[in-house]
């Protein structure tokens, strides 16, 4: 049976938690600025949870930066 990429991506998305509106706002900040310095300090615990859950990924290619996982980034940018 041939692989169905759309179905595989949907299955992967199901593994991520549902996002509340304030979660989406936080992820938008990270996606826009690519750093955690722009995130209000009261959301520190939520950022840690996103890093642990791989919703936010650290990157190092010439410099250190962050972004939202590509699987959920389209959902974050759509809202």
N, CA, C and O atoms as a GROMACS GRO file, in nm:
protein
  316
    1UNK      N    1   0.085  -0.118   0.000
    1UNK     CA    2   0.000   0.000   0.000
    1UNK      C    3   0.089   0.125   0.000
    1UNK      O    4   0.177   0.135   0.085
    2UNK      N    5   0.069   0.219  -0.091
    2UNK     CA    6   0.152   0.340  -0.097
    2UNK      C    7   0.126   0.430   0.023
    2UNK      O    8   0.015   0.435   0.076
    3UNK      N    9   0.229   0.502   0.063
    3UNK     CA   10   0.217   0.595   0.175
    3UNK      C   11   0.130   0.714   0.135
    3UNK      O   12   0.134   0.761   0.022
    4UNK      N   13   0.052   0.762   0.230
    4UNK     CA   14  -0.032   0.879   0.210
    4UNK      C   15   0.023   0.991   0.297
    4UNK      O   16  -0.004   0.994   0.417
    5UNK      N   17   0.102   1.084   0.240
    5UNK     CA   18   0.165   1.189   0.320
    5UNK      C   19   0.065   1.274   0.398
    5UNK      O   20   0.091   1.310   0.513
    6UNK      N   21  -0.048   1.307   0.338
    6UNK     CA   22  -0.148   1.389   0.407
    6UNK      C   23  -0.200   1.318   0.531
    6UNK      O   24  -0.219   1.380   0.636
    7UNK      N   25  -0.223   1.189   0.518
    7UNK     CA   26  -0.273   1.112   0.633
    7UNK      C   27  -0.165   1.102   0.741
    7UNK      O   28  -0.194   1.110   0.860
    8UNK      N   29  -0.041   1.083   0.700
    8UNK     CA   30   0.069   1.076   0.796
    8UNK      C   31   0.083   1.207   0.874
    8UNK      O   32   0.102   1.205   0.995
    9UNK      N   33   0.072   1.320   0.804
    9UNK     CA   34   0.079   1.449   0.871
    9UNK      C   35  -0.038   1.469   0.967
    9UNK      O   36  -0.021   1.522   1.076
   10UNK      N   37  -0.157   1.427   0.926
   10UNK     CA   38  -0.274   1.438   1.013
   10UNK      C   39  -0.255   1.355   1.140
   10UNK      O   40  -0.289   1.399   1.249
   11UNK      N   41  -0.202   1.235   1.125
   11UNK     CA   42  -0.176   1.150   1.241
   11UNK      C   43  -0.075   1.216   1.334
   11UNK      O   44  -0.088   1.209   1.457
   12UNK      N   45   0.027   1.278   1.277
   12UNK     CA   46   0.127   1.347   1.358
   12UNK      C   47   0.065   1.464   1.432
   12UNK      O   48   0.096   1.487   1.549
   13UNK      N   49  -0.023   1.540   1.365
   13UNK     CA   50  -0.090   1.654   1.429
   13UNK      C   51  -0.175   1.608   1.549
   13UNK      O   52  -0.186   1.680   1.648
   14UNK      N   53  -0.234   1.491   1.538
   14UNK     CA   54  -0.318   1.440   1.647
   14UNK      C   55  -0.237   1.415   1.773
   14UNK      O   56  -0.293   1.412   1.883
   15UNK      N   57  -0.107   1.398   1.759
   15UNK     CA   58  -0.021   1.377   1.876
   15UNK      C   59   0.008   1.503   1.954
   15UNK      O   60   0.058   1.496   2.067
   16UNK      N   61  -0.023   1.619   1.896
   16UNK     CA   62   0.000   1.744   1.966
   16UNK      C   63  -0.126   1.786   2.041
   16UNK      O   64  -0.237   1.755   1.999
   17UNK      N   65  -0.109   1.855   2.152
   17UNK     CA   66  -0.226   1.896   2.231
   17UNK      C   67  -0.308   2.003   2.160
   17UNK      O   68  -0.258   2.074   2.072
   18UNK      N   69  -0.434   2.015   2.200
   18UNK     CA   70  -0.517   2.125   2.151
   18UNK      C   71  -0.460   2.256   2.206
   18UNK      O   72  -0.412   2.261   2.319
   19UNK      N   73  -0.467   2.358   2.127
   19UNK     CA   74  -0.413   2.487   2.167
   19UNK      C   75  -0.525   2.583   2.201
   19UNK      O   76  -0.622   2.596   2.125
   20UNK      N   77  -0.512   2.650   2.314
   20UNK     CA   78  -0.605   2.754   2.353
   20UNK      C   79  -0.564   2.884   2.285
   20UNK      O   80  -0.452   2.895   2.236
   21UNK      N   81  -0.652   2.981   2.283
   21UNK     CA   82  -0.624   3.105   2.211
   21UNK      C   83  -0.500   3.176   2.265
   21UNK      O   84  -0.423   3.233   2.188
   22UNK      N   85  -0.480   3.174   2.398
   22UNK     CA   86  -0.360   3.240   2.451
   22UNK      C   87  -0.234   3.160   2.416
   22UNK      O   88  -0.126   3.219   2.404
   23UNK      N   89  -0.245   3.028   2.400
   23UNK     CA   90  -0.133   2.947   2.353
   23UNK      C   91  -0.095   2.990   2.212
   23UNK      O   92   0.023   3.006   2.180
   24UNK      N   93  -0.195   3.008   2.128
   24UNK     CA   94  -0.170   3.049   1.989
   24UNK      C   95  -0.104   3.186   1.986
   24UNK      O   96  -0.012   3.208   1.908
   25UNK      N   97  -0.149   3.277   2.072
   25UNK     CA   98  -0.088   3.410   2.076
   25UNK      C   99   0.059   3.401   2.115
   25UNK      O  100   0.143   3.470   2.058
   26UNK      N  101   0.091   3.318   2.210
   26UNK     CA  102   0.229   3.299   2.252
   26UNK      C  103   0.312   3.240   2.137
   26UNK      O  104   0.423   3.286   2.110
   27UNK      N  105   0.259   3.139   2.071
   27UNK     CA  106   0.331   3.078   1.960
   27UNK      C  107   0.350   3.177   1.845
   27UNK      O  108   0.452   3.173   1.776
   28UNK      N  109   0.254   3.266   1.824
   28UNK     CA  110   0.268   3.369   1.721
   28UNK      C  111   0.384   3.463   1.754
   28UNK      O  112   0.459   3.502   1.664
   29UNK      N  113   0.399   3.498   1.880
   29UNK     CA  114   0.510   3.584   1.922
   29UNK      C  115   0.643   3.517   1.891
   29UNK      O  116   0.734   3.580   1.836
   30UNK      N  117   0.654   3.390   1.926
   30UNK     CA  118   0.778   3.317   1.901
   30UNK      C  119   0.804   3.303   1.752
   30UNK      O  120   0.917   3.322   1.706
   31UNK      N  121   0.700   3.271   1.675
   31UNK     CA  122   0.716   3.255   1.530
   31UNK      C  123   0.755   3.388   1.464
   31UNK      O  124   0.830   3.389   1.366
   32UNK      N  125   0.705   3.496   1.515
   32UNK     CA  126   0.733   3.628   1.455
   32UNK      C  127   0.874   3.677   1.489
   32UNK      O  128   0.943   3.732   1.404
   33UNK      N  129   0.916   3.657   1.615
   33UNK     CA  130   1.043   3.715   1.661
   33UNK      C  131   1.160   3.616   1.662
   33UNK      O  132   1.276   3.657   1.664
   34UNK      N  133   1.130   3.486   1.659
   34UNK     CA  134   1.233   3.381   1.661
   34UNK      C  135   1.326   3.390   1.781
   34UNK      O  136   1.443   3.352   1.773
   35UNK      N  137   1.274   3.442   1.891
   35UNK     CA  138   1.350   3.447   2.015
   35UNK      C  139   1.253   3.447   2.133
   35UNK      O  140   1.135   3.479   2.118
   36UNK      N  141   1.304   3.411   2.248
   36UNK     CA  142   1.218   3.406   2.366
   36UNK      C  143   1.217   3.538   2.442
   36UNK      O  144   1.133   3.558   2.529
   37UNK      N  145   1.307   3.626   2.409
   37UNK     CA  146   1.314   3.755   2.476
   37UNK      C  147   1.186   3.836   2.457
   37UNK      O  148   1.152   3.919   2.542
   38UNK      N  149   1.115   3.813   2.348
   38UNK     CA  150   0.992   3.886   2.319
   38UNK      C  151   0.872   3.833   2.396
   38UNK      O  152   0.765   3.894   2.394
   39UNK      N  153   0.888   3.720   2.464
   39UNK     CA  154   0.777   3.657   2.537
   39UNK      C  155   0.766   3.718   2.677
   39UNK      O  156   0.867   3.727   2.747
   40UNK      N  157   0.647   3.759   2.719
   40UNK     CA  158   0.629   3.811   2.855
   40UNK      C  159   0.670   3.706   2.960
   40UNK      O  160   0.644   3.587   2.942
   41UNK      N  161   0.733   3.751   3.067
   41UNK     CA  162   0.787   3.659   3.168
   41UNK      C  163   0.680   3.574   3.236
   41UNK      O  164   0.711   3.464   3.283
   42UNK      N  165   0.556   3.621   3.242
   42UNK     CA  166   0.451   3.542   3.306
   42UNK      C  167   0.419   3.415   3.226
   42UNK      O  168   0.351   3.326   3.278
   43UNK      N  169   0.465   3.406   3.103
   43UNK     CA  170   0.441   3.288   3.020
   43UNK      C  171   0.560   3.191   3.020
   43UNK      O  172   0.565   3.098   2.940
   44UNK      N  173   0.655   3.213   3.110
   44UNK     CA  174   0.777   3.132   3.116
   44UNK      C  175   0.746   2.983   3.130
   44UNK      O  176   0.807   2.901   3.061
   45UNK      N  177   0.654   2.948   3.219
   45UNK     CA  178   0.620   2.806   3.239
   45UNK      C  179   0.559   2.746   3.114
   45UNK      O  180   0.585   2.630   3.080
   46UNK      N  181   0.478   2.823   3.045
   46UNK     CA  182   0.415   2.774   2.922
   46UNK      C  183   0.520   2.753   2.812
   46UNK      O  184   0.513   2.656   2.737
   47UNK      N  185   0.618   2.844   2.803
   47UNK     CA  186   0.726   2.827   2.706
   47UNK      C  187   0.803   2.700   2.737
   47UNK      O  188   0.837   2.624   2.645
   48UNK      N  189   0.831   2.674   2.864
   48UNK     CA  190   0.902   2.552   2.902
   48UNK      C  191   0.822   2.429   2.861
   48UNK      O  192   0.879   2.330   2.814
   49UNK      N  193   0.691   2.434   2.879
   49UNK     CA  194   0.605   2.322   2.840
   49UNK      C  195   0.608   2.302   2.688
   49UNK      O  196   0.610   2.189   2.640
   50UNK      N  197   0.608   2.411   2.613
   50UNK     CA  198   0.615   2.402   2.466
   50UNK      C  199   0.749   2.347   2.421
   50UNK      O  200   0.755   2.270   2.325
   51UNK      N  201   0.857   2.386   2.487
   51UNK     CA  202   0.989   2.332   2.454
   51UNK      C  203   0.995   2.183   2.485
   51UNK      O  204   1.045   2.104   2.405
   52UNK      N  205   0.944   2.145   2.602
   52UNK     CA  206   0.943   2.002   2.640
   52UNK      C  207   0.857   1.919   2.545
   52UNK      O  208   0.890   1.805   2.516
   53UNK      N  209   0.747   1.977   2.497
   53UNK     CA  210   0.656   1.905   2.408
   53UNK      C  211   0.691   1.920   2.261
   53UNK      O  212   0.620   1.869   2.174
   54UNK      N  213   0.800   1.990   2.232
   54UNK     CA  214   0.849   2.009   2.095
   54UNK      C  215   0.753   2.089   2.007
   54UNK      O  216   0.754   2.075   1.885
   55UNK      N  217   0.670   2.173   2.069
   55UNK     CA  218   0.589   2.268   1.991
   55UNK      C  219   0.676   2.385   1.948
   55UNK      O  220   0.655   2.445   1.843
   56UNK      N  221   0.774   2.418   2.032
   56UNK     CA  222   0.873   2.521   1.999
   56UNK      C  223   1.007   2.450   1.992
   56UNK      O  224   1.044   2.374   2.082
   57UNK      N  225   1.080   2.477   1.884
   57UNK     CA  226   1.208   2.410   1.861
   57UNK      C  227   1.322   2.511   1.860
   57UNK      O  228   1.310   2.618   1.800
   58UNK      N  229   1.433   2.478   1.926
   58UNK     CA  230   1.552   2.562   1.916
   58UNK      C  231   1.633   2.521   1.793
   58UNK      O  232   1.643   2.403   1.760
   59UNK      N  233   1.689   2.618   1.726
   59UNK     CA  234   1.771   2.593   1.607
   59UNK      C  235   1.907   2.660   1.626
   59UNK      O  236   1.918   2.762   1.695
   60UNK      N  237   2.008   2.604   1.566
   60UNK     CA  238   2.140   2.664   1.567
   60UNK      C  239   2.200   2.644   1.429
   60UNK      O  240   2.245   2.535   1.394
   61UNK      N  241   2.200   2.749   1.351
   61UNK     CA  242   2.267   2.747   1.221
   61UNK      C  243   2.326   2.886   1.198
   61UNK      O  244   2.268   2.971   1.131
   62UNK      N  245   2.442   2.904   1.256
   62UNK     CA  246   2.507   3.034   1.252
   62UNK      C  247   2.472   3.118   1.374
   62UNK      O  248   2.558   3.189   1.427
   63UNK      N  249   2.349   3.110   1.419
   63UNK     CA  250   2.304   3.176   1.542
   63UNK      C  251   2.193   3.092   1.604
   63UNK      O  252   2.133   3.007   1.538
   64UNK      N  253   2.166   3.117   1.730
   64UNK     CA  254   2.066   3.042   1.804
   64UNK      C  255   1.932   3.112   1.791
   64UNK      O  256   1.923   3.232   1.815
   65UNK      N  257   1.826   3.038   1.753
   65UNK     CA  258   1.694   3.097   1.738
   65UNK      C  259   1.587   2.990   1.761
   65UNK      O  260   1.618   2.871   1.769
   66UNK      N  261   1.463   3.033   1.773
   66UNK     CA  262   1.350   2.944   1.801
   66UNK      C  263   1.243   2.961   1.693
   66UNK      O  264   1.232   3.064   1.628
   67UNK      N  265   1.165   2.854   1.678
   67UNK     CA  266   1.048   2.864   1.590
   67UNK      C  267   0.946   2.760   1.633
   67UNK      O  268   0.977   2.667   1.708
   68UNK      N  269   0.826   2.777   1.585
   68UNK     CA  270   0.717   2.684   1.612
   68UNK      C  271   0.737   2.561   1.522
   68UNK      O  272   0.780   2.574   1.407
   69UNK      N  273   0.706   2.444   1.575
   69UNK     CA  274   0.722   2.320   1.498
   69UNK      C  275   0.646   2.333   1.365
   69UNK      O  276   0.532   2.380   1.364
   70UNK      N  277   0.706   2.291   1.255
   70UNK     CA  278   0.640   2.305   1.124
   70UNK      C  279   0.503   2.239   1.114
   70UNK      O  280   0.418   2.284   1.037
   71UNK      N  281   0.479   2.134   1.191
   71UNK     CA  282   0.350   2.066   1.186
   71UNK      C  283   0.237   2.155   1.237
   71UNK      O  284   0.126   2.149   1.186
   72UNK      N  285   0.265   2.239   1.337
   72UNK     CA  286   0.160   2.324   1.393
   72UNK      C  287   0.171   2.470   1.347
   72UNK      O  288   0.081   2.550   1.372
   73UNK      N  289   0.281   2.504   1.280
   73UNK     CA  290   0.301   2.644   1.242
   73UNK      C  291   0.191   2.696   1.150
   73UNK      O  292   0.147   2.810   1.166
   74UNK      N  293   0.146   2.615   1.056
   74UNK     CA  294   0.039   2.660   0.967
   74UNK      C  295  -0.089   2.689   1.045
   74UNK      O  296  -0.161   2.783   1.012
   75UNK      N  297  -0.117   2.610   1.148
   75UNK     CA  298  -0.236   2.634   1.231
   75UNK      C  299  -0.220   2.764   1.310
   75UNK      O  300  -0.317   2.838   1.326
   76UNK      N  301  -0.101   2.792   1.358
   76UNK     CA  302  -0.075   2.914   1.434
   76UNK      C  303  -0.087   3.036   1.345
   76UNK      O  304  -0.146   3.137   1.384
   77UNK      N  305  -0.029   3.029   1.225
   77UNK     CA  306  -0.034   3.143   1.134
   77UNK      C  307  -0.172   3.168   1.077
   77UNK      O  308  -0.204   3.281   1.039
   78UNK      N  309  -0.254   3.063   1.071
   78UNK     CA  310  -0.390   3.077   1.015
   78UNK      C  311  -0.479   3.156   1.109
   78UNK      O  312  -0.563   3.234   1.062
   79UNK      N  313  -0.464   3.138   1.239
   79UNK     CA  314  -0.552   3.206   1.336
   79UNK      C  315  -0.522   3.353   1.349
   79UNK      O  316  -0.588   3.423   1.426
   0.00000   0.00000   0.00000
